[in-house]
Amino acid sequence: MKLYDFDGMFDEKLSEYIAKNSSKYKEEEWEDIIPELYRKFGDTPIKSLGKTPREYYGEMSGGELIKCLKLHLKNGVPVSEFLCSAIEEKKLTDELLPLLDGTADEVEYAMNLLGADPAVTDKYLKMLVESDDEDMKNRCVDFIKENADLVLDAVKENYKSGVEREYMLEIMSRITRKDDGVFDILVKEFRTDPDEVPMHASYLAAYGDERALKYLLDKIDEEGISFVEYQELKFAIEALGGEYTKERDFSSDPYYKLIKP
């Protein structure tokens, strides 16, 4: 399979175009012009191919597209948006899944192309638990949260087993079907972990159960809370339809001093 650096071809043509038209447009105008030129390039026949970049990839089967992507990555040939678009248009979930166990580049591209596809939620949870990379864990969590209901039982089991508990709490906070077990867990963590009050208050806000209001109101009324805690608690209370209007003095709080004139 021959690989084509379509982005390199475009860059050459773009350099020529800019050199000829540099005085016609302001810098901010180029930000709109360049993407449009790239779009047009994708529909312009390449002499050596006899077809456009979009046509070149459009004629490939799903398996050929994935093979092409892997070869680009293996050989360090830039992957064009035209190849990525062709893969997305064919919805190649099954073909992309094996790349999640491949090289770092393959994993990166597979995640970008798969996004929050519900069919990948179980795999993302497995990756979250097994990865040592915090950035990777956070990416997995972001995708899992969009389909949290699909892995709720496994997430609750991980939580009970002490596996990535904080991430499991974050995922549980995004389920759409209410679960008293989840509510009790989120409330318990909020009430028993004094070091993570803002984070756990945000989970209660995301979960959206008004029953949490009484716990949030009790906490925000405590004298020893910090300004950061107060802000997150107030946000959570308002997110659940509540209100807290008591005047508080945080003039001696270090963070308050930093942000207030």
Wavefront OBJ file of the C-alpha trace (Angstrom):
o trace
v 0.000 0.000 0.000
v 1.483 3.334 -1.070
v 1.295 6.113 1.509
v 0.668 9.711 0.520
v 1.579 12.723 2.617
v -1.416 14.809 1.606
v -0.763 17.297 4.391
v 2.773 17.811 3.091
v 1.385 18.390 -0.427
v -1.095 20.889 0.960
v 1.594 22.731 2.921
v 3.591 23.222 -0.266
v 0.607 24.624 -2.135
v -0.327 26.760 0.867
v 3.153 28.300 1.017
v 2.870 29.243 -2.644
v -0.610 30.698 -2.152
v 0.445 32.761 0.870
v 3.507 34.073 -0.970
v 1.272 35.282 -3.809
v -1.487 36.685 -1.624
v 0.232 37.771 1.594
v -0.766 41.408 1.167
v -4.425 40.662 0.437
v -5.431 39.385 3.871
v -4.892 40.269 7.505
v -3.461 37.696 9.902
v -6.839 36.947 11.499
v -8.405 36.438 8.054
v -5.936 33.662 7.263
v -7.374 31.692 10.214
v -10.604 31.313 8.238
v -9.040 31.048 4.789
v -6.614 28.179 5.495
v -9.255 25.643 6.650
v -11.315 26.474 3.559
v -8.276 25.970 1.322
v -7.647 22.613 3.005
v -11.257 21.581 2.372
v -10.942 22.505 -1.304
v -7.617 20.662 -1.538
v -9.408 17.502 -0.408
v -11.675 17.764 -3.450
v -8.919 18.639 -5.929
v -7.513 15.827 -8.139
v -3.845 14.960 -7.580
v -2.125 14.399 -10.938
v -0.046 11.453 -9.743
v -3.188 9.773 -8.395
v -5.799 10.795 -10.897
v -8.223 11.335 -8.021
v -8.803 13.617 -5.062
v -7.577 12.809 -1.527
v -11.185 12.204 -0.446
v -11.784 9.866 -3.396
v -8.548 8.012 -2.668
v -9.644 7.086 0.848
v -13.317 6.843 -0.043
v -12.597 3.881 -2.329
v -10.918 1.893 0.449
v -12.651 -0.769 2.528
v -12.767 -0.449 6.303
v -9.920 -2.902 6.721
v -7.792 -1.049 4.183
v -8.369 2.268 5.940
v -7.224 0.861 9.288
v -4.203 -0.769 7.647
v -3.391 2.554 6.000
v -3.653 4.394 9.326
v -1.338 1.903 11.031
v 1.216 2.170 8.228
v 1.158 5.968 8.405
v 1.863 5.813 12.127
v 4.505 3.100 11.833
v 6.400 4.961 9.105
v 6.011 8.447 10.529
v 3.973 9.721 7.581
v 1.539 12.469 8.701
v -2.080 11.326 8.992
v -4.371 13.683 7.091
v -7.851 14.700 8.146
v -9.087 13.078 4.948
v -8.018 9.636 6.185
v -9.540 10.263 9.631
v -12.785 11.493 8.073
v -13.036 8.402 5.866
v -12.649 6.179 8.943
v -15.256 8.157 10.888
v -17.724 8.066 8.004
v -17.551 4.266 7.831
v -18.072 3.930 11.621
v -15.298 1.372 12.056
v -15.729 0.702 15.774
v -14.885 -3.015 15.585
v -11.851 -2.388 13.399
v -10.535 0.393 15.647
v -10.922 -1.483 18.937
v -7.717 -3.569 18.511
v -5.705 -0.350 18.158
v -6.509 0.426 21.796
v -4.047 -2.365 22.643
v -1.464 -1.134 20.147
v 1.314 1.451 20.170
v 0.925 4.793 21.924
v 0.194 6.483 18.587
v -2.388 3.858 17.668
v -4.123 4.273 21.019
v -4.138 8.046 20.611
v -5.703 7.947 17.151
v -8.163 5.201 18.070
v -9.424 7.196 21.054
v -9.753 10.346 18.963
v -11.740 8.477 16.315
v -13.874 6.407 18.675
v -14.635 9.179 21.143
v -17.414 8.256 23.564
v -18.786 5.434 21.421
v -20.967 3.409 23.843
v -19.512 0.173 22.471
v -16.093 1.115 23.846
v -17.170 2.034 27.394
v -16.201 -1.324 28.909
v -12.798 -1.152 27.227
v -12.206 2.382 28.472
v -12.991 1.253 32.024
v -10.453 -1.555 31.688
v -7.873 0.913 30.363
v -8.593 3.300 33.223
v -7.971 0.603 35.811
v -4.829 -0.765 34.146
v -3.093 2.433 32.991
v -0.362 4.209 34.964
v -0.742 7.382 32.887
v -2.878 10.027 34.605
v -3.631 11.812 31.337
v -4.848 8.526 29.862
v -6.967 7.833 32.944
v -8.600 11.255 32.689
v -9.351 10.799 28.993
v -10.955 7.443 29.709
v -13.036 8.926 32.529
v -14.278 11.737 30.297
v -15.525 9.228 27.727
v -16.946 6.801 30.295
v -18.956 9.559 31.987
v -20.965 10.042 28.802
v -22.209 6.445 29.092
v -21.826 5.876 32.820
v -25.015 3.822 33.135
v -23.520 1.098 30.934
v -20.755 0.277 33.424
v -22.429 1.166 36.716
v -22.249 -2.310 38.237
v -18.549 -2.665 37.407
v -17.821 0.837 38.692
v -19.563 0.144 41.999
v -17.612 -3.088 42.346
v -14.320 -1.279 41.677
v -15.241 1.320 44.281
v -16.037 -1.315 46.890
v -12.748 -3.066 46.098
v -10.786 0.163 46.497
v -9.821 0.326 42.806
v -9.383 3.928 41.556
v -12.075 5.039 44.017
v -11.943 8.736 43.206
v -12.391 8.082 39.496
v -15.210 5.653 40.254
v -16.960 8.348 42.293
v -16.633 10.790 39.416
v -18.160 8.264 37.014
v -20.970 7.356 39.423
v -21.901 11.024 39.713
v -22.835 11.001 36.010
v -25.312 8.146 35.892
v -28.727 9.121 34.559
v -30.841 6.421 36.208
v -31.005 7.193 39.897
v -29.606 4.590 42.238
v -29.922 4.815 46.023
v -26.696 2.888 46.412
v -24.808 5.495 44.400
v -26.467 8.353 46.279
v -25.464 6.842 49.621
v -21.875 6.391 48.439
v -21.576 9.980 47.193
v -23.045 11.366 50.405
v -20.846 9.172 52.586
v -17.683 10.303 50.773
v -18.784 13.933 50.998
v -19.376 13.687 54.734
v -16.311 11.633 55.700
v -13.479 13.061 53.574
v -12.643 16.556 54.862
v -9.728 16.941 52.417
v -11.889 16.657 49.283
v -14.968 18.690 50.140
v -15.036 20.771 46.906
v -14.589 17.716 44.683
v -17.204 15.625 46.451
v -19.634 18.542 46.506
v -19.234 18.776 42.730
v -20.110 15.072 42.436
v -23.334 15.651 44.354
v -24.145 18.597 42.079
v -23.502 16.484 38.979
v -25.596 13.606 40.329
v -28.535 15.978 40.674
v -30.465 14.505 43.620
v -32.139 17.195 45.729
v -31.855 14.974 48.804
v -28.203 16.035 48.991
v -29.179 19.637 49.767
v -29.470 19.120 53.506
v -25.912 17.736 53.697
v -24.532 20.559 51.584
v -26.356 23.205 53.633
v -25.100 21.709 56.888
v -21.527 21.734 55.590
v -21.554 25.257 54.180
v -22.788 26.562 57.515
v -19.739 25.251 59.358
v -17.406 27.930 60.683
v -14.145 26.273 59.679
v -14.675 25.925 55.924
v -12.312 27.648 53.505
v -13.335 30.121 50.827
v -12.669 27.510 48.110
v -14.940 25.041 49.894
v -17.579 27.723 50.354
v -17.593 28.547 46.646
v -17.973 24.925 45.531
v -20.610 24.199 48.168
v -22.616 27.255 47.149
v -22.426 26.220 43.509
v -23.587 22.683 44.342
v -26.483 24.010 46.432
v -27.646 26.291 43.631
v -27.216 23.517 41.041
v -29.677 21.424 43.049
v -32.188 24.276 43.248
v -31.282 25.432 46.748
v -30.067 28.751 48.098
v -27.618 29.949 50.738
v -27.734 33.629 51.613
v -25.972 33.872 54.989
v -23.160 36.439 54.976
v -19.737 34.930 55.656
v -16.407 36.595 56.420
v -13.440 35.103 54.571
v -11.177 38.146 54.850
v -8.475 36.104 56.582
v -8.607 33.250 54.071
v -5.350 33.116 51.975
v -7.142 32.254 48.707
v -9.748 34.940 49.283
v -6.946 37.481 49.719
v -5.439 36.424 46.383
v -8.562 36.940 44.283
v -10.246 39.843 46.036
v -8.979 43.436 45.628
l 1 2 3 4 5 6 7 8 9 10 11 12 13 14 15 16 17 18 19 20 21 22 23 24 25 26 27 28 29 30 31 32 33 34 35 36 37 38 39 40 41 42 43 44 45 46 47 48 49 50 51 52 53 54 55 56 57 58 59 60 61 62 63 64 65 66 67 68 69 70 71 72 73 74 75 76 77 78 79 80 81 82 83 84 85 86 87 88 89 90 91 92 93 94 95 96 97 98 99 100 101 102 103 104 105 106 107 108 109 110 111 112 113 114 115 116 117 118 119 120 121 122 123 124 125 126 127 128 129 130 131 132 133 134 135 136 137 138 139 140 141 142 143 144 145 146 147 148 149 150 151 152 153 154 155 156 157 158 159 160 161 162 163 164 165 166 167 168 169 170 171 172 173 174 175 176 177 178 179 180 181 182 183 184 185 186 187 188 189 190 191 192 193 194 195 196 197 198 199 200 201 202 203 204 205 206 207 208 209 210 211 212 213 214 215 216 217 218 219 220 221 222 223 224 225 226 227 228 229 230 231 232 233 234 235 236 237 238 239 240 241 242 243 244 245 246 247 248 249 250 251 252 253 254 255 256 257 258 259 260 261
